């Protein structure tokens, strides 16, 4: 049975931060007749992508690998700049909403991400201050939907699964959390999120 709500865990990309693959891929692949989405999809399907997401390959080695794969001539500093362009400056949740939640519940972020994006997010998005617990796949050595990364988040927020809600735009990742007893919300919009949170007993007043 669900317990009293004590904690809420959020995915980051497409839930808290807008993702714009065109901003990044336009600078990564020169002369390729592929759409931005196709280029990003190819990267995500790359055999070394799990190593990159789980911290087993360094940023400089990833730069060399992607450059060879896509034929990019970018130096490392420019590559970092372009790579981080996928993280749009636009936020998806109102500051007042996150502030209210942070006063009532233990908040955490849980993200499949890489060292370059982590550094950029920590430096650029002040709203992450509302999330004292930040669990990144590249630091944990495991990525969603592995149970290990969810358990790491629960340990960080010091809450039991039945006391916790997890929010993600990827249904499979919500289902993985649910298998551990965490209540899940498949994110679609800010209004839908707030409605679902209320349905699950969250106080948003």
C-alpha positions as CSV (number, residue, x, y, z in Angstrom):
1,X,0.0,0.0,0.0
2,X,1.2,3.5,-0.7
3,X,2.6,5.3,2.3
4,X,2.4,9.0,3.1
5,X,4.1,11.0,0.3
6,X,7.5,12.1,1.4
7,X,9.6,12.5,-1.8
8,X,9.3,13.2,-5.5
9,X,12.0,12.3,-8.0
10,X,12.1,14.0,-11.4
11,X,13.7,13.1,-14.7
12,X,15.4,16.2,-16.2
13,X,15.3,16.2,-20.0
14,X,11.8,17.0,-21.4
15,X,10.5,17.3,-17.9
16,X,12.5,20.1,-16.3
17,X,14.7,21.2,-19.2
18,X,13.7,21.5,-22.8
19,X,15.7,19.3,-25.3
20,X,16.5,20.7,-28.7
21,X,18.6,18.2,-30.7
22,X,18.7,20.5,-33.8
23,X,20.8,23.1,-31.8
24,X,23.5,20.5,-31.1
25,X,23.5,18.2,-34.2
26,X,23.7,21.1,-36.7
27,X,27.2,21.7,-35.5
28,X,28.3,18.1,-35.0
29,X,27.8,16.6,-38.4
30,X,29.2,18.4,-41.4
31,X,28.0,17.3,-44.8
32,X,25.7,14.5,-43.6
33,X,22.3,14.4,-45.3
34,X,20.5,13.4,-42.1
35,X,17.9,15.2,-40.0
36,X,18.9,16.4,-36.5
37,X,16.7,13.7,-35.0
38,X,18.4,11.0,-37.2
39,X,21.9,12.1,-36.1
40,X,21.0,12.1,-32.4
41,X,19.3,8.7,-32.8
42,X,22.4,7.3,-34.4
43,X,24.5,8.6,-31.4
44,X,22.1,7.0,-28.9
45,X,22.3,3.7,-30.7
46,X,26.1,3.9,-30.9
47,X,27.8,0.9,-29.2
48,X,29.7,3.2,-26.9
49,X,26.7,5.3,-25.8
50,X,26.1,3.2,-22.7
51,X,29.8,3.7,-21.7
52,X,29.4,7.4,-22.2
53,X,26.2,7.6,-20.2
54,X,27.5,5.4,-17.4
55,X,30.9,7.1,-17.0
56,X,33.2,4.6,-18.5
57,X,34.5,6.9,-21.3
58,X,36.1,10.3,-20.8
59,X,34.8,13.5,-22.4
60,X,37.9,13.7,-24.6
61,X,37.6,10.1,-25.8
62,X,34.0,10.7,-26.5
63,X,34.9,13.8,-28.5
64,X,37.3,11.7,-30.6
65,X,34.8,8.9,-31.1
66,X,32.0,11.2,-32.2
67,X,34.3,13.2,-34.5
68,X,35.4,10.0,-36.3
69,X,31.9,8.7,-36.5
70,X,30.3,11.9,-37.9
71,X,33.3,13.4,-39.7
72,X,33.4,16.4,-37.4
73,X,36.4,18.8,-37.4
74,X,35.5,20.5,-34.1
75,X,38.2,20.9,-31.5
76,X,37.4,19.8,-28.0
77,X,36.3,23.1,-26.6
78,X,34.0,23.8,-29.5
79,X,32.7,20.3,-29.3
80,X,31.7,20.8,-25.7
81,X,29.9,24.0,-26.5
82,X,28.0,22.4,-29.4
83,X,27.3,19.2,-27.4
84,X,25.7,21.2,-24.6
85,X,23.4,23.1,-27.1
86,X,21.0,20.2,-26.9
87,X,20.0,21.5,-23.4
88,X,17.7,24.4,-24.2
89,X,17.9,27.4,-21.9
90,X,14.1,27.3,-21.6
91,X,12.7,25.6,-18.5
92,X,9.6,23.5,-18.4
93,X,8.4,24.1,-14.8
94,X,7.6,27.3,-13.0
95,X,10.0,28.4,-10.3
96,X,7.1,28.9,-7.9
97,X,5.9,25.3,-8.4
98,X,9.3,23.8,-7.7
99,X,9.8,26.1,-4.7
100,X,6.4,24.9,-3.1
101,X,7.3,21.3,-3.7
102,X,10.7,21.7,-2.2
103,X,9.2,23.1,1.1
104,X,6.8,20.1,1.5
105,X,8.7,17.1,0.0
106,X,12.2,15.8,-0.5
107,X,13.1,16.4,-4.1
108,X,15.7,14.6,-6.3
109,X,16.6,14.5,-10.0
110,X,17.4,11.2,-11.7
111,X,18.8,11.4,-15.2
112,X,20.5,9.3,-17.8
113,X,23.2,11.8,-18.8
114,X,26.9,12.4,-19.4
115,X,29.7,14.3,-17.7
116,X,29.6,17.3,-20.1
117,X,25.8,17.8,-19.6
118,X,26.1,17.4,-15.9
119,X,28.7,20.1,-15.7
120,X,26.7,22.4,-17.9
121,X,23.4,21.8,-16.0
122,X,25.0,22.4,-12.6
123,X,26.5,25.6,-13.8
124,X,23.5,27.0,-15.8
125,X,20.3,26.0,-14.2
126,X,19.7,27.7,-10.8
127,X,16.5,25.8,-10.2
128,X,18.5,22.6,-9.5
129,X,19.1,24.2,-6.1
130,X,15.6,22.9,-5.2
131,X,16.9,19.4,-5.7
132,X,19.4,18.6,-3.0
133,X,19.7,15.0,-4.3
134,X,21.0,14.6,-7.8
135,X,21.5,11.2,-9.3
136,X,23.3,11.1,-12.6
137,X,23.9,7.8,-14.6
138,X,27.5,8.8,-15.4
139,X,28.3,9.1,-11.7
140,X,26.4,6.0,-10.5
141,X,27.6,3.7,-13.3
142,X,24.1,2.6,-14.1
143,X,21.3,4.0,-16.2
144,X,17.5,3.7,-16.4
145,X,15.8,1.3,-16.5
146,X,18.3,-0.5,-14.2
147,X,16.9,-0.9,-10.6
148,X,20.3,0.2,-9.3
149,X,19.8,3.9,-10.3
150,X,16.4,4.1,-8.7
151,X,17.6,2.6,-5.5
152,X,20.4,5.1,-5.5
153,X,17.9,7.9,-5.7
154,X,15.7,6.4,-2.9
155,X,18.8,6.1,-0.7
156,X,19.7,9.7,-1.4
157,X,16.3,11.1,-0.4
158,X,16.0,8.7,2.5
159,X,12.5,7.6,1.6
160,X,10.9,4.2,0.9
161,X,9.6,3.4,-2.5
162,X,5.9,3.5,-1.4
163,X,6.5,7.0,0.0
164,X,7.8,8.3,-3.4
165,X,6.6,9.5,-6.8
166,X,8.7,9.4,-9.9
167,X,8.1,11.6,-12.9
168,X,9.5,10.8,-16.4
169,X,8.5,11.4,-20.0
170,X,9.6,7.9,-21.0
171,X,6.9,5.4,-20.1
172,X,9.3,2.5,-19.9
173,X,11.3,4.3,-17.2
174,X,8.2,5.1,-15.2
175,X,7.2,1.4,-15.4
176,X,10.7,0.4,-14.2
177,X,10.2,2.6,-11.1
178,X,6.8,1.2,-10.5
179,X,8.2,-2.3,-10.4
180,X,10.1,-1.2,-7.3
181,X,7.0,0.1,-5.7
182,X,7.5,3.7,-6.6
183,X,4.3,5.6,-7.8
184,X,4.9,6.9,-11.3
185,X,3.7,9.7,-13.5
186,X,4.3,9.7,-17.3
187,X,4.9,13.3,-18.0
188,X,3.1,15.1,-20.8
189,X,2.6,18.7,-19.7
190,X,2.9,21.0,-16.6
191,X,-0.9,21.0,-16.1
192,X,-1.1,17.2,-16.5
193,X,1.8,16.8,-14.0
194,X,0.1,18.9,-11.4
195,X,-3.2,17.1,-11.8
196,X,-1.6,13.7,-11.5
197,X,0.4,14.8,-8.4
198,X,-2.8,15.9,-6.7
199,X,-4.4,12.6,-7.6
200,X,-1.5,10.8,-5.9
201,X,-1.9,12.9,-2.7
202,X,0.6,15.7,-3.2
203,X,-0.2,19.1,-1.6
204,X,0.4,21.8,-4.2
205,X,-1.3,24.6,-2.2
